[in-house]
Amino acid sequence: MNSLTRRTSRPVPARWLVVLGALLLTLVFAACSAASPDSVGEDLSGRDEGGTPVDAGGPPGVDGFLDGGGESADIANRRIIKTGEVTIEVTDIAASLGRVRALAVELGGYVGGSFLGARDDYATLTLRIPADRFDDALTRLRAFDGEVLTEATREEDVTSAIVDLEARLRNLNASEEQYLDLLERTGTVEEILAVQIRLDEVRGQIEQLEAQVKDLSEMADLATLTVSLVPSSLQQATNTWDPGKTVSDAIAALVQTGQSVVNGVIWFAIVWLPVLIVVAIVLALVLRFIPGLRRLPGLRRRRGTAADPEA
């Protein structure tokens, strides 16, 4: 034990320390040389002047910004059908009707239909305007010389429906191409007829889906806005009593009464008067030329009463 203790307690020679230091320096230089210039340049190219990464592997927030931009693009590409109804109380129905028509043309749309009351007391217009000008149309209508009584809008997202229809169209178009290719390679008449029947069915489905896509796209491109114009309460109160209108109504009633009287006289003179004359003539002839009628009790009594004064 004493001999072992003496051996372990001897100091390490200096030459071993020099060798150990040389080995450590060699390992350090080898580790530094392992980083090639290409990898260093690649790392620096992914950073800006401030040393911040600019690629997809940058700091938190960059990926979120890019994702947000993609979502905004998806929102912008959505197909939405917009419809609305607005009821406006105005003082002049006819003038407001012209202004609404001009507004539709100014916004790049047109009037799909209109209705005007017989006495200009009510009007309804159906406007078809570009979907991106729908809010502008509502703002302009609120600025009319009148009061907006009711306003209702609806939005229906048909993006998924259009995407589904377009996917089905692509599949049907591919099937149509396969049937056309098969039709060229078919030999017998029975095979040609079978392929042609199936090809006609596919073509009919394609046309139906194309019509549906067209209708949905047109409805999404052009919003529908129904505008109703009603008279104001002041105009309604004024319309409750109108002397001029009363006079015109009375004259119209008088003329109608006179026409009825004249029509009655004409009918009597042309129809009933000749009939009465003919009846009177027939009765006179009957009494004159039929002797038996004179011996009737009524006629005898009349003759007796006429003969009494002579007695």
Protein Blocks (a to p, Z undefined) as FASTA:
>chain_A
ZZmmmmmmpccdfklmmmmmmmmmmmmmmmmmmpcfklmmmmmmmpcfkopafbfklceh
jlmmmmmmmmmmmmmmpccddddddddddfblklmmmmmmmmmmmnopacfbdcddfkop
accddddddfklmmmmmmmmmmpgcddfbdcdddddfklmmmmmmmmmmmmmmmmmmmmm
mmmmpmblmlmmmmmmmmmmmmmmmmmmmmmmmmmmmmmmpccddddddddfklmmmmmp
cfklmmmmmmmmmmmmmmmmmmmmmmmmmmmmmmmmmmmmmmmmmmmmmmklmmpmklmm
mmmmmmmmmZZ
